[in-house]
Amino acid sequence: MKELEELVNRLQEALNQKEKELSSKQDYNAYLKGHIQNKQLEIQSFSNSIKDVSKDPFLKKEIINNFTKEANRIIEEIQLIKKEKV
């Protein structure tokens, strides 16, 4: 579904933006890289799961709503990744 593919694009864009923001910092460390990598894996799982979604037109709205909620949760978690002073 086109709507679900757009969600994957939004997720990847949010992650790329956060990675760019963090990598511009002097002390971008393994801890932060690990968070970014974990989110990348989560986005990949999300992307893989949309391939197996039912094409039933009666379920389309519910499916899109559920995936949108999950995408928003992931985006919020990405935005919470911050450079911490050690």
C-alpha positions as CSV (number, residue, x, y, z in Angstrom):
1,M,0.0,0.0,0.0
2,K,1.2,3.4,-1.0
3,E,0.3,4.9,2.4
4,L,2.5,2.4,4.3
5,E,5.4,3.0,2.0
6,E,5.1,6.7,2.7
7,L,5.3,5.8,6.5
8,V,8.6,3.9,5.8
9,N,9.9,7.0,4.0
10,R,9.0,9.3,6.9
11,L,10.7,6.9,9.3
12,Q,13.9,6.8,7.3
13,E,13.9,10.5,6.9
14,A,13.5,11.1,10.6
15,L,16.4,8.7,11.3
16,N,18.6,10.3,8.7
17,Q,17.9,13.7,10.1
18,K,18.8,12.6,13.6
19,E,21.9,10.8,12.5
20,K,23.0,13.9,10.6
21,E,22.3,16.1,13.7
22,L,24.3,13.7,16.0
23,S,27.2,13.1,13.6
24,S,27.9,16.8,13.4
25,K,28.7,16.8,17.2
26,Q,32.2,16.3,18.3
27,D,31.6,13.4,20.6
28,Y,29.3,11.3,18.5
29,N,30.1,8.0,20.3
30,A,29.4,4.3,20.0
31,Y,26.5,4.6,22.5
32,L,24.7,7.0,20.1
33,K,25.6,5.0,17.1
34,G,24.1,2.0,18.7
35,H,20.8,3.8,19.3
36,I,20.8,4.8,15.6
37,Q,21.6,1.3,14.5
38,N,18.8,-0.1,16.7
39,K,16.3,2.3,15.2
40,Q,17.5,1.4,11.7
41,L,16.8,-2.3,12.4
42,E,13.4,-1.4,13.8
43,I,12.6,0.6,10.6
44,Q,13.8,-2.4,8.5
45,S,11.4,-4.7,10.5
46,F,8.6,-2.2,10.0
47,S,9.4,-2.1,6.2
48,N,9.4,-5.9,6.0
49,S,6.1,-6.2,7.9
50,I,4.2,-4.0,5.5
51,K,5.0,-6.5,2.7
52,D,2.8,-9.1,4.5
53,V,-0.2,-6.9,5.1
54,S,-3.6,-8.0,3.9
55,K,-4.9,-6.3,0.8
56,D,-8.5,-6.6,2.1
57,P,-10.1,-3.2,1.3
58,F,-12.4,-3.5,4.4
59,L,-9.3,-3.6,6.6
60,K,-7.3,-1.0,4.8
61,K,-8.2,1.9,7.1
62,E,-7.5,-0.1,10.3
63,I,-4.2,-1.4,9.0
64,I,-3.1,2.1,8.0
65,N,-4.1,3.5,11.4
66,N,-2.2,0.8,13.3
67,F,0.9,1.2,11.2
68,T,0.7,5.0,11.6
69,K,0.6,4.7,15.4
70,E,3.6,2.4,15.3
71,A,5.5,4.8,12.9
72,N,4.7,7.8,15.1
73,R,6.0,5.8,18.2
74,I,9.3,5.1,16.4
75,I,9.7,8.7,15.2
76,E,9.1,9.9,18.8
77,E,11.8,7.5,20.0
78,I,14.2,8.7,17.3
79,Q,13.6,12.3,18.4
80,L,14.4,11.4,22.0
81,I,17.9,10.2,21.1
82,K,20.2,13.0,22.3
83,K,23.8,13.6,22.7
84,E,24.6,13.1,26.4
85,K,27.6,14.6,28.1
86,V,29.6,11.9,29.8
